[in-house]
Amino acid sequence: MARRQVCGKGKFRWNDNGVAAIQGARFVQRKSKSGMSASSPLRPVLPADIKSRKGGAPLVVLTAYTTPIARIVDRHCDIALVGDSVGMVLHGMPSTLGVTMEMMILHGRAVVRGLSKAMAVIDMPFGSYEESPQQAFRNAARLMAETGAPAVKLEGGQHMAETIAFLTARGVPVMAHIGLTPQSVNTLGGYKVVGRDDEAARVLADAKAVEAAGAFSVVLEKVPEGLAGRITAQLSIPTIGIGAGVNCDGQVLVIDDMLGLFTDFRPKFVKRYGELGQAADEAIAAYAAEVRARTFPAAEHAFPDVLPSKGPKS
Ligand code: KIV
């Protein structure tokens, strides 16, 4: 079996997972087990590499909004999702509805700068794609051109299938997002589980519709575990779960949730892997106390008026 090597601007690296989705890289070159380059032509890295992970090792996805966090995510994850959750976790908005194209472009660029291995996916913000496939294409093309990300994500199932087909036919790889779609919170009536009882058939139909439309993967948010497993078994594209149980092809979390940085509320599906908010609180409290006590800055943090003499030269 040919392994894949990613060649960038003088920088290339093997991906631990065997995935060639290396951000910022320009081409993929096939390499045989012997280590010799195969004769197949160079080709651009594509979300198809993510699609080909269906049924394989679980896809690891986290959101990222800044360059320093993207650099860390890049070391451990397959995809860095520039989610419109940025509006709530970094900008203090009450929902994702106020997020703009400009915000997504700014954060998207910052994240792409921090990636050399993982693939960036940029969320299309509310109001940027629902009106028509043409509007969606205009804005998706802008997100890709102005950030350098190779794919976008948009919310919606059967009613967005025509748009997903329109985008994918025109060179825009789409990650779909069904189940709880936070941009529709006002019509859904809250951030509730979607797909119990009578709703299950509709969510399954949504999954099949986005797959048929050409999405390369689909996020299942707050979908009951059993239904998410059935959808995963019936689809040929990877499912990426958030609050959808362990049977999905991958998992995504909002990074500020799992690091304990966003503490306004904590959904049941969030596991805290760190308490960085508490660590920041303690660090800032210690700084404030030392400034008030005049114990910071100490001598080693200040610049003397006269440099200490190095002594006479021998
Ligand atoms: O905006 C976001 O962070 C998302 C994830 C929750 C999937 O869409």
Residues whose N, C-alpha, C, O or C-beta is under 5 A from the ligand:
A	BS01	KIV	T63 G83 D84 S85 V219 V252 V254
